[in-house]
């Protein structure tokens, strides 16, 4: 079951596993390991299809009444993963465009083209300012987009647990059974100089970084402090306007109330609450 746990950690929480997952896991312990692995290999792609079935949600009908926050989810997820953040931004008075993309099949270039088309259709020049908030891979897509596009009404950007220098899980995962399921973008998230994260330049716009920290003992996998998937050091970025470290896991960064409050504070003021 250790391999299954590794896959769950990397693809931003278990895909398609129901609320009774702990009971299911107890049952699975009694299955032969070979049988279990074969079942997971066959079923996991179906979970991925279900999880990513709604990459392109209905685009919002924005007005000039208030700023918009563009939300981008992480690897192996859909816009539903960002619904709690979406509600909190709306409660704070922002309009929200919670966009989706096919993170498990598309290349970074294809994802960027998809997001650009969605933003052109929904958000550009339709609100006073456009802010961006991305969880994990979503933060890298935001950086890539803002490198290519000149957004005249750009506000601020917040990255949540984004592996700006890559993650060691990819460096050490090439021989793991789950590696191929990550797709061309997921496997490009290593720490090497030619990886997708390290191909992006430093930001020239107001950008804040929120990192998570957990007390899980995984020093052999991730050196130093980490959120369970990305090291704190990897989230730091030259040119960032502010940085804050919170005691939340990688997956809690997209649902935790304190994270939302800090992101809202940065979007409004350009600084976190220290």
Steps between C-alpha positions, in 0.01 A plus 500: 500500500799733530511554122130589498565759771782650297269547202232657719747749642626609163168543318375750756289261712333170413306500173141385509530318837175526700457617860537142623853474365648386834267201510586423139871511578457258791324259265772539237771395748374144471540486122820356350738785419537400133122485453459836672765669288348367179159628606636845580687522169181417311263721699714808569473641145122485534520700823717755318244534222221556753706750701585701191166467323412861571814682390292766322232628737246755389681832480363772729315803371719771650415865552692821565368512858797333671837334446517138386715222650605230254546164675709215358506155659790258527605174337235234451217719625206698364345838595300328774825473699498880530135546598572591863743769395252614237230552763734689732612738226139563405412569862787752505341689211696366203360351183656158434596313184579145611662354187586142412751323277613148414806466719555127450498488120605840364851640478577830675472675163157348435379591847621855453317531167181366660517740796581794272190430292282475810638825642453682171138386499413583859722746671730731309396868505164410656575592863697775677784258584580133443673315785634144486514228766644157417545185705811292431528447120238772454752753627749399233235536231427851630869591482527362147189689391614832645840456337337469156208741536490872570200542732426872514261469796721257693463514876698258718577126507519248784659156474396223743756224549632545147823308427681799352827307504338161429442205732731214593212255465536527123879471512470173691187366334606385155517137611172510695192332352290819524742725311343450155157601627624853575505589131734734312449794734518310827826331401646841409480623861842382614777714645734484199611810316290404195180427694182698442521690832861600442430619146288788630652844568461697821177701521491871420155546660380489865512134603460340842584144601323295765682181602380217721683300763427158649673298770492181294831310516608482137850646505621222272254614230486878551795672669418772752154631583222406260122482463499128423574544132699821440787630711465844652822604330361403158202732543724805546550711192738779403297816450210406726350792688418308818518151649322326786524149644191336654457171684286329236557213260531533124136400454366724776646803325201504265233473772638645824332819630825658620654449155200668338523794741869546424440484125221757524724728704773485237262564213367808682821645642801331340606350835412202718394534863818440702 
